[in-house]
Amino acid sequence: MPRVRSENDFRELIKVNPDLRTSCSNCSMPFSKDCVHTAEGWQQAVVTGICEDCMEDLVTFATGDEE
């Protein structure tokens, strides 16, 4: 799978692979700069189907690390 580092990369990937999930499986927000903020977050969203904001919340919940 190609590296996805931005919303533009993600939009281009959807053009060639329209079966990709385009919204978060946790919160249902469409993947955009509103819920995915970093290059790592974009790659993570493509692989897991979960936006960066939700992934951070899940990690915080799982580890008990409240910031």
PyMOL Python script that loads the backbone (N, CA, C, O; Angstrom):
from pymol import cmd

cmd.read_pdbstr("""\
ATOM      1  N   MET A   1       0.851  -1.180   0.000  1.00  0.00           N
ATOM      2  CA  MET A   1       0.000   0.000   0.000  1.00  0.00           C
ATOM      3  C   MET A   1       0.893   1.239   0.000  1.00  0.00           C
ATOM      4  O   MET A   1       1.868   1.303   0.748  1.00  0.00           O
ATOM      5  N   PRO A   2       0.564   2.211  -0.830  1.00  0.00           N
ATOM      6  CA  PRO A   2       1.372   3.434  -0.871  1.00  0.00           C
ATOM      7  C   PRO A   2       1.289   4.220   0.434  1.00  0.00           C
ATOM      8  O   PRO A   2       0.295   4.132   1.156  1.00  0.00           O
ATOM      9  N   ARG A   3       2.321   4.977   0.731  1.00  0.00           N
ATOM     10  CA  ARG A   3       2.321   5.824   1.928  1.00  0.00           C
ATOM     11  C   ARG A   3       1.315   6.948   1.749  1.00  0.00           C
ATOM     12  O   ARG A   3       1.280   7.616   0.715  1.00  0.00           O
ATOM     13  N   VAL A   4       0.513   7.139   2.757  1.00  0.00           N
ATOM     14  CA  VAL A   4      -0.463   8.224   2.763  1.00  0.00           C
ATOM     15  C   VAL A   4      -0.042   9.163   3.877  1.00  0.00           C
ATOM     16  O   VAL A   4      -0.019   8.780   5.047  1.00  0.00           O
ATOM     17  N   ARG A   5       0.293  10.403   3.510  1.00  0.00           N
ATOM     18  CA  ARG A   5       0.826  11.348   4.483  1.00  0.00           C
ATOM     19  C   ARG A   5      -0.007  12.609   4.611  1.00  0.00           C
ATOM     20  O   ARG A   5       0.309  13.486   5.416  1.00  0.00           O
ATOM     21  N   SER A   6      -1.081  12.709   3.815  1.00  0.00           N
ATOM     22  CA  SER A   6      -1.891  13.924   3.848  1.00  0.00           C
ATOM     23  C   SER A   6      -3.285  13.625   3.324  1.00  0.00           C
ATOM     24  O   SER A   6      -3.546  12.552   2.779  1.00  0.00           O
ATOM     25  N   GLU A   7      -4.167  14.585   3.497  1.00  0.00           N
ATOM     26  CA  GLU A   7      -5.519  14.443   2.973  1.00  0.00           C
ATOM     27  C   GLU A   7      -5.484  14.319   1.447  1.00  0.00           C
ATOM     28  O   GLU A   7      -6.265  13.558   0.876  1.00  0.00           O
ATOM     29  N   ASN A   8      -4.594  15.053   0.781  1.00  0.00           N
ATOM     30  CA  ASN A   8      -4.473  14.948  -0.675  1.00  0.00           C
ATOM     31  C   ASN A   8      -4.042  13.542  -1.098  1.00  0.00           C
ATOM     32  O   ASN A   8      -4.599  12.980  -2.041  1.00  0.00           O
ATOM     33  N   ASP A   9      -3.050  12.973  -0.403  1.00  0.00           N
ATOM     34  CA  ASP A   9      -2.634  11.593  -0.691  1.00  0.00           C
ATOM     35  C   ASP A   9      -3.806  10.634  -0.529  1.00  0.00           C
ATOM     36  O   ASP A   9      -4.001   9.733  -1.346  1.00  0.00           O
ATOM     37  N   PHE A  10      -4.584  10.835   0.533  1.00  0.00           N
ATOM     38  CA  PHE A  10      -5.722   9.970   0.809  1.00  0.00           C
ATOM     39  C   PHE A  10      -6.754  10.069  -0.310  1.00  0.00           C
ATOM     40  O   PHE A  10      -7.265   9.048  -0.768  1.00  0.00           O
ATOM     41  N   ARG A  11      -7.063  11.276  -0.752  1.00  0.00           N
ATOM     42  CA  ARG A  11      -8.041  11.476  -1.839  1.00  0.00           C
ATOM     43  C   ARG A  11      -7.564  10.805  -3.126  1.00  0.00           C
ATOM     44  O   ARG A  11      -8.367  10.220  -3.854  1.00  0.00           O
ATOM     45  N   GLU A  12      -6.271  10.885  -3.409  1.00  0.00           N
ATOM     46  CA  GLU A  12      -5.724  10.225  -4.598  1.00  0.00           C
ATOM     47  C   GLU A  12      -5.825   8.707  -4.478  1.00  0.00           C
ATOM     48  O   GLU A  12      -6.131   8.028  -5.458  1.00  0.00           O
ATOM     49  N   LEU A  13      -5.572   8.174  -3.294  1.00  0.00           N
ATOM     50  CA  LEU A  13      -5.660   6.737  -3.076  1.00  0.00           C
ATOM     51  C   LEU A  13      -7.088   6.231  -3.252  1.00  0.00           C
ATOM     52  O   LEU A  13      -7.294   5.140  -3.785  1.00  0.00           O
ATOM     53  N   ILE A  14      -8.059   6.995  -2.818  1.00  0.00           N
ATOM     54  CA  ILE A  14      -9.464   6.605  -2.974  1.00  0.00           C
ATOM     55  C   ILE A  14      -9.835   6.506  -4.456  1.00  0.00           C
ATOM     56  O   ILE A  14     -10.647   5.665  -4.842  1.00  0.00           O
ATOM     57  N   LYS A  15      -9.241   7.360  -5.277  1.00  0.00           N
ATOM     58  CA  LYS A  15      -9.534   7.314  -6.714  1.00  0.00           C
ATOM     59  C   LYS A  15      -9.144   5.974  -7.326  1.00  0.00           C
ATOM     60  O   LYS A  15      -9.844   5.464  -8.200  1.00  0.00           O
ATOM     61  N   VAL A  16      -8.031   5.401  -6.873  1.00  0.00           N
ATOM     62  CA  VAL A  16      -7.565   4.128  -7.432  1.00  0.00           C
ATOM     63  C   VAL A  16      -8.050   2.928  -6.629  1.00  0.00           C
ATOM     64  O   VAL A  16      -7.986   1.796  -7.108  1.00  0.00           O
ATOM     65  N   ASN A  17      -8.534   3.163  -5.418  1.00  0.00           N
ATOM     66  CA  ASN A  17      -9.047   2.086  -4.583  1.00  0.00           C
ATOM     67  C   ASN A  17     -10.337   2.552  -3.903  1.00  0.00           C
ATOM     68  O   ASN A  17     -10.326   2.875  -2.715  1.00  0.00           O
ATOM     69  N   PRO A  18     -11.447   2.590  -4.645  1.00  0.00           N
ATOM     70  CA  PRO A  18     -12.685   3.138  -4.098  1.00  0.00           C
ATOM     71  C   PRO A  18     -13.301   2.305  -2.968  1.00  0.00           C
ATOM     72  O   PRO A  18     -14.253   2.750  -2.328  1.00  0.00           O
ATOM     73  N   ASP A  19     -12.774   1.110  -2.716  1.00  0.00           N
ATOM     74  CA  ASP A  19     -13.303   0.273  -1.633  1.00  0.00           C
ATOM     75  C   ASP A  19     -12.730   0.636  -0.271  1.00  0.00           C
ATOM     76  O   ASP A  19     -13.156   0.077   0.739  1.00  0.00           O
ATOM     77  N   LEU A  20     -11.779   1.554  -0.219  1.00  0.00           N
ATOM     78  CA  LEU A  20     -11.211   1.967   1.063  1.00  0.00           C
ATOM     79  C   LEU A  20     -12.256   2.655   1.925  1.00  0.00           C
ATOM     80  O   LEU A  20     -13.125   3.369   1.426  1.00  0.00           O
ATOM     81  N   ARG A  21     -12.155   2.428   3.215  1.00  0.00           N
ATOM     82  CA  ARG A  21     -13.033   3.116   4.164  1.00  0.00           C
ATOM     83  C   ARG A  21     -12.693   4.602   4.124  1.00  0.00           C
ATOM     84  O   ARG A  21     -11.520   4.973   4.152  1.00  0.00           O
ATOM     85  N   THR A  22     -13.709   5.445   4.060  1.00  0.00           N
ATOM     86  CA  THR A  22     -13.488   6.890   3.980  1.00  0.00           C
ATOM     87  C   THR A  22     -13.919   7.624   5.238  1.00  0.00           C
ATOM     88  O   THR A  22     -13.807   8.847   5.319  1.00  0.00           O
ATOM     89  N   SER A  23     -14.413   6.876   6.221  1.00  0.00           N
ATOM     90  CA  SER A  23     -14.788   7.494   7.493  1.00  0.00           C
ATOM     91  C   SER A  23     -14.384   6.577   8.632  1.00  0.00           C
ATOM     92  O   SER A  23     -14.175   5.379   8.441  1.00  0.00           O
ATOM     93  N   CYS A  24     -14.280   7.149   9.802  1.00  0.00           N
ATOM     94  CA  CYS A  24     -13.830   6.427  10.988  1.00  0.00           C
ATOM     95  C   CYS A  24     -14.851   5.376  11.412  1.00  0.00           C
ATOM     96  O   CYS A  24     -16.046   5.661  11.489  1.00  0.00           O
ATOM     97  N   SER A  25     -14.388   4.184  11.680  1.00  0.00           N
ATOM     98  CA  SER A  25     -15.290   3.117  12.118  1.00  0.00           C
ATOM     99  C   SER A  25     -15.739   3.310  13.562  1.00  0.00           C
ATOM    100  O   SER A  25     -16.652   2.626  14.026  1.00  0.00           O
ATOM    101  N   ASN A  26     -15.104   4.235  14.270  1.00  0.00           N
ATOM    102  CA  ASN A  26     -15.478   4.488  15.655  1.00  0.00           C
ATOM    103  C   ASN A  26     -16.465   5.653  15.776  1.00  0.00           C
ATOM    104  O   ASN A  26     -17.518   5.511  16.397  1.00  0.00           O
ATOM    105  N   CYS A  27     -16.131   6.798  15.186  1.00  0.00           N
ATOM    106  CA  CYS A  27     -16.975   7.990  15.344  1.00  0.00           C
ATOM    107  C   CYS A  27     -17.770   8.349  14.084  1.00  0.00           C
ATOM    108  O   CYS A  27     -18.640   9.219  14.128  1.00  0.00           O
ATOM    109  N   SER A  28     -17.481   7.699  12.990  1.00  0.00           N
ATOM    110  CA  SER A  28     -18.160   7.903  11.697  1.00  0.00           C
ATOM    111  C   SER A  28     -17.839   9.218  11.008  1.00  0.00           C
ATOM    112  O   SER A  28     -18.437   9.528   9.978  1.00  0.00           O
ATOM    113  N   MET A  29     -16.908  10.001  11.549  1.00  0.00           N
ATOM    114  CA  MET A  29     -16.500  11.232  10.857  1.00  0.00           C
ATOM    115  C   MET A  29     -15.723  10.876   9.602  1.00  0.00           C
ATOM    116  O   MET A  29     -14.896   9.965   9.620  1.00  0.00           O
ATOM    117  N   PRO A  30     -15.983  11.587   8.513  1.00  0.00           N
ATOM    118  CA  PRO A  30     -15.156  11.364   7.314  1.00  0.00           C
ATOM    119  C   PRO A  30     -13.700  11.690   7.625  1.00  0.00           C
ATOM    120  O   PRO A  30     -13.412  12.645   8.347  1.00  0.00           O
ATOM    121  N   PHE A  31     -12.786  10.896   7.080  1.00  0.00           N
ATOM    122  CA  PHE A  31     -11.373  11.196   7.274  1.00  0.00           C
ATOM    123  C   PHE A  31     -11.065  12.536   6.610  1.00  0.00           C
ATOM    124  O   PHE A  31     -11.267  12.709   5.408  1.00  0.00           O
ATOM    125  N   SER A  32     -10.579  13.464   7.400  1.00  0.00           N
ATOM    126  CA  SER A  32     -10.211  14.798   6.924  1.00  0.00           C
ATOM    127  C   SER A  32      -9.226  15.396   7.918  1.00  0.00           C
ATOM    128  O   SER A  32      -8.902  14.784   8.936  1.00  0.00           O
ATOM    129  N   LYS A  33      -8.757  16.596   7.609  1.00  0.00           N
ATOM    130  CA  LYS A  33      -7.811  17.260   8.512  1.00  0.00           C
ATOM    131  C   LYS A  33      -8.451  17.610   9.848  1.00  0.00           C
ATOM    132  O   LYS A  33      -7.746  17.985  10.785  1.00  0.00           O
ATOM    133  N   ASP A  34      -9.776  17.496   9.954  1.00  0.00           N
ATOM    134  CA  ASP A  34     -10.456  17.763  11.223  1.00  0.00           C
ATOM    135  C   ASP A  34     -10.231  16.662  12.256  1.00  0.00           C
ATOM    136  O   ASP A  34     -10.294  16.923  13.457  1.00  0.00           O
ATOM    137  N   CYS A  35      -9.969  15.432  11.803  1.00  0.00           N
ATOM    138  CA  CYS A  35      -9.790  14.333  12.759  1.00  0.00           C
ATOM    139  C   CYS A  35      -8.508  13.533  12.538  1.00  0.00           C
ATOM    140  O   CYS A  35      -8.204  12.619  13.304  1.00  0.00           O
ATOM    141  N   VAL A  36      -7.759  13.877  11.495  1.00  0.00           N
ATOM    142  CA  VAL A  36      -6.464  13.249  11.233  1.00  0.00           C
ATOM    143  C   VAL A  36      -5.469  14.395  11.037  1.00  0.00           C
ATOM    144  O   VAL A  36      -5.634  15.221  10.139  1.00  0.00           O
ATOM    145  N   HIS A  37      -4.432  14.438  11.886  1.00  0.00           N
ATOM    146  CA  HIS A  37      -3.605  15.633  11.969  1.00  0.00           C
ATOM    147  C   HIS A  37      -2.153  15.467  11.535  1.00  0.00           C
ATOM    148  O   HIS A  37      -1.486  16.458  11.234  1.00  0.00           O
ATOM    149  N   THR A  38      -1.654  14.243  11.495  1.00  0.00           N
ATOM    150  CA  THR A  38      -0.238  14.021  11.196  1.00  0.00           C
ATOM    151  C   THR A  38      -0.087  13.009  10.066  1.00  0.00           C
ATOM    152  O   THR A  38      -1.032  12.298   9.723  1.00  0.00           O
ATOM    153  N   ALA A  39       1.112  12.954   9.495  1.00  0.00           N
ATOM    154  CA  ALA A  39       1.388  11.963   8.448  1.00  0.00           C
ATOM    155  C   ALA A  39       1.180  10.548   8.980  1.00  0.00           C
ATOM    156  O   ALA A  39       0.627   9.691   8.290  1.00  0.00           O
ATOM    157  N   GLU A  40       1.624  10.310  10.208  1.00  0.00           N
ATOM    158  CA  GLU A  40       1.435   8.988  10.810  1.00  0.00           C
ATOM    159  C   GLU A  40      -0.055   8.690  11.003  1.00  0.00           C
ATOM    160  O   GLU A  40      -0.501   7.555  10.833  1.00  0.00           O
ATOM    161  N   GLY A  41      -0.808   9.719  11.356  1.00  0.00           N
ATOM    162  CA  GLY A  41      -2.245   9.553  11.541  1.00  0.00           C
ATOM    163  C   GLY A  41      -2.960   9.164  10.258  1.00  0.00           C
ATOM    164  O   GLY A  41      -3.892   8.361  10.283  1.00  0.00           O
ATOM    165  N   TRP A  42      -2.522   9.739   9.121  1.00  0.00           N
ATOM    166  CA  TRP A  42      -3.134   9.373   7.835  1.00  0.00           C
ATOM    167  C   TRP A  42      -2.852   7.916   7.503  1.00  0.00           C
ATOM    168  O   TRP A  42      -3.749   7.189   7.076  1.00  0.00           O
ATOM    169  N   GLN A  43      -1.614   7.487   7.696  1.00  0.00           N
ATOM    170  CA  GLN A  43      -1.277   6.093   7.412  1.00  0.00           C
ATOM    171  C   GLN A  43      -2.066   5.168   8.335  1.00  0.00           C
ATOM    172  O   GLN A  43      -2.589   4.143   7.898  1.00  0.00           O
ATOM    173  N   GLN A  44      -2.147   5.529   9.589  1.00  0.00           N
ATOM    174  CA  GLN A  44      -2.896   4.745  10.572  1.00  0.00           C
ATOM    175  C   GLN A  44      -4.374   4.655  10.198  1.00  0.00           C
ATOM    176  O   GLN A  44      -4.979   3.591  10.327  1.00  0.00           O
ATOM    177  N   ALA A  45      -4.955   5.749   9.740  1.00  0.00           N
ATOM    178  CA  ALA A  45      -6.370   5.758   9.364  1.00  0.00           C
ATOM    179  C   ALA A  45      -6.639   4.796   8.213  1.00  0.00           C
ATOM    180  O   ALA A  45      -7.649   4.092   8.213  1.00  0.00           O
ATOM    181  N   VAL A  46      -5.739   4.763   7.233  1.00  0.00           N
ATOM    182  CA  VAL A  46      -5.906   3.855   6.102  1.00  0.00           C
ATOM    183  C   VAL A  46      -5.815   2.404   6.564  1.00  0.00           C
ATOM    184  O   VAL A  46      -6.604   1.563   6.134  1.00  0.00           O
ATOM    185  N   VAL A  47      -4.863   2.113   7.429  1.00  0.00           N
ATOM    186  CA  VAL A  47      -4.620   0.731   7.868  1.00  0.00           C
ATOM    187  C   VAL A  47      -5.697   0.249   8.841  1.00  0.00           C
ATOM    188  O   VAL A  47      -6.183  -0.875   8.719  1.00  0.00           O
ATOM    189  N   THR A  48      -6.071   1.094   9.809  1.00  0.00           N
ATOM    190  CA  THR A  48      -6.974   0.642  10.874  1.00  0.00           C
ATOM    191  C   THR A  48      -8.432   1.005  10.652  1.00  0.00           C
ATOM    192  O   THR A  48      -9.322   0.352  11.196  1.00  0.00           O
ATOM    193  N   GLY A  49      -8.687   2.047   9.854  1.00  0.00           N
ATOM    194  CA  GLY A  49     -10.065   2.515   9.681  1.00  0.00           C
ATOM    195  C   GLY A  49     -10.542   3.372  10.842  1.00  0.00           C
ATOM    196  O   GLY A  49     -11.741   3.596  11.005  1.00  0.00           O
ATOM    197  N   ILE A  50      -9.597   3.851  11.651  1.00  0.00           N
ATOM    198  CA  ILE A  50      -9.929   4.680  12.812  1.00  0.00           C
ATOM    199  C   ILE A  50      -9.166   5.996  12.701  1.00  0.00           C
ATOM    200  O   ILE A  50      -7.967   6.001  12.421  1.00  0.00           O
ATOM    201  N   CYS A  51      -9.861   7.112  12.922  1.00  0.00           N
ATOM    202  CA  CYS A  51      -9.206   8.418  12.816  1.00  0.00           C
ATOM    203  C   CYS A  51      -8.205   8.612  13.957  1.00  0.00           C
ATOM    204  O   CYS A  51      -8.229   7.899  14.960  1.00  0.00           O
ATOM    205  N   GLU A  52      -7.345   9.579  13.775  1.00  0.00           N
ATOM    206  CA  GLU A  52      -6.289   9.847  14.756  1.00  0.00           C
ATOM    207  C   GLU A  52      -6.860  10.270  16.107  1.00  0.00           C
ATOM    208  O   GLU A  52      -6.360   9.846  17.150  1.00  0.00           O
ATOM    209  N   ASP A  53      -7.899  11.098  16.098  1.00  0.00           N
ATOM    210  CA  ASP A  53      -8.507  11.525  17.362  1.00  0.00           C
ATOM    211  C   ASP A  53      -9.047  10.335  18.149  1.00  0.00           C
ATOM    212  O   ASP A  53      -8.807  10.226  19.352  1.00  0.00           O
ATOM    213  N   CYS A  54      -9.772   9.446  17.482  1.00  0.00           N
ATOM    214  CA  CYS A  54     -10.321   8.271  18.172  1.00  0.00           C
ATOM    215  C   CYS A  54      -9.222   7.326  18.620  1.00  0.00           C
ATOM    216  O   CYS A  54      -9.302   6.745  19.702  1.00  0.00           O
ATOM    217  N   MET A  55      -8.184   7.166  17.786  1.00  0.00           N
ATOM    218  CA  MET A  55      -7.079   6.288  18.172  1.00  0.00           C
ATOM    219  C   MET A  55      -6.407   6.816  19.438  1.00  0.00           C
ATOM    220  O   MET A  55      -6.078   6.037  20.332  1.00  0.00           O
ATOM    221  N   GLU A  56      -6.202   8.123  19.522  1.00  0.00           N
ATOM    222  CA  GLU A  56      -5.608   8.697  20.727  1.00  0.00           C
ATOM    223  C   GLU A  56      -6.492   8.451  21.945  1.00  0.00           C
ATOM    224  O   GLU A  56      -5.991   8.127  23.021  1.00  0.00           O
ATOM    225  N   ASP A  57      -7.811   8.605  21.779  1.00  0.00           N
ATOM    226  CA  ASP A  57      -8.739   8.337  22.879  1.00  0.00           C
ATOM    227  C   ASP A  57      -8.698   6.877  23.298  1.00  0.00           C
ATOM    228  O   ASP A  57      -8.737   6.575  24.491  1.00  0.00           O
ATOM    229  N   LEU A  58      -8.619   5.965  22.331  1.00  0.00           N
ATOM    230  CA  LEU A  58      -8.561   4.532  22.642  1.00  0.00           C
ATOM    231  C   LEU A  58      -7.282   4.179  23.389  1.00  0.00           C
ATOM    232  O   LEU A  58      -7.309   3.410  24.350  1.00  0.00           O
ATOM    233  N   VAL A  59      -6.154   4.745  22.943  1.00  0.00           N
ATOM    234  CA  VAL A  59      -4.874   4.482  23.622  1.00  0.00           C
ATOM    235  C   VAL A  59      -4.915   5.032  25.041  1.00  0.00           C
ATOM    236  O   VAL A  59      -4.463   4.370  25.976  1.00  0.00           O
ATOM    237  N   THR A  60      -5.448   6.226  25.208  1.00  0.00           N
ATOM    238  CA  THR A  60      -5.562   6.830  26.540  1.00  0.00           C
ATOM    239  C   THR A  60      -6.430   5.950  27.444  1.00  0.00           C
ATOM    240  O   THR A  60      -6.082   5.709  28.600  1.00  0.00           O
ATOM    241  N   PHE A  61      -7.546   5.476  26.920  1.00  0.00           N
ATOM    242  CA  PHE A  61      -8.431   4.605  27.700  1.00  0.00           C
ATOM    243  C   PHE A  61      -7.731   3.304  28.070  1.00  0.00           C
ATOM    244  O   PHE A  61      -7.809   2.854  29.213  1.00  0.00           O
ATOM    245  N   ALA A  62      -7.048   2.698  27.100  1.00  0.00           N
ATOM    246  CA  ALA A  62      -6.409   1.402  27.326  1.00  0.00           C
ATOM    247  C   ALA A  62      -5.258   1.493  28.320  1.00  0.00           C
ATOM    248  O   ALA A  62      -5.032   0.571  29.104  1.00  0.00           O
ATOM    249  N   THR A  63      -4.534   2.602  28.286  1.00  0.00           N
ATOM    250  CA  THR A  63      -3.369   2.726  29.159  1.00  0.00           C
ATOM    251  C   THR A  63      -3.671   3.419  30.475  1.00  0.00           C
ATOM    252  O   THR A  63      -2.887   3.349  31.421  1.00  0.00           O
ATOM    253  N   GLY A  64      -4.821   4.093  30.527  1.00  0.00           N
ATOM    254  CA  GLY A  64      -5.170   4.820  31.728  1.00  0.00           C
ATOM    255  C   GLY A  64      -4.392   6.108  31.901  1.00  0.00           C
ATOM    256  O   GLY A  64      -4.406   6.711  32.974  1.00  0.00           O
ATOM    257  N   ASP A  65      -3.716   6.528  30.849  1.00  0.00           N
ATOM    258  CA  ASP A  65      -2.904   7.752  30.901  1.00  0.00           C
ATOM    259  C   ASP A  65      -3.752   8.953  30.540  1.00  0.00           C
ATOM    260  O   ASP A  65      -3.875   9.289  29.362  1.00  0.00           O
ATOM    261  N   GLU A  66      -4.328   9.594  31.512  1.00  0.00           N
ATOM    262  CA  GLU A  66      -5.067  10.828  31.282  1.00  0.00           C
ATOM    263  C   GLU A  66      -4.065  11.961  31.266  1.00  0.00           C
ATOM    264  O   GLU A  66      -3.235  12.070  32.169  1.00  0.00           O
ATOM    265  N   GLU A  67      -4.132  12.810  30.249  1.00  0.00           N
ATOM    266  CA  GLU A  67      -3.192  13.933  30.168  1.00  0.00           C
ATOM    267  C   GLU A  67      -3.764  15.161  30.812  1.00  0.00           C
ATOM    268  O   GLU A  67      -3.113  16.205  30.838  1.00  0.00           O
TER     269      GLU A  67
END
""", "prot")
cmd.dss("prot")
cmd.show_as("cartoon", "prot")
cmd.util.cbc("prot")
cmd.orient("prot")
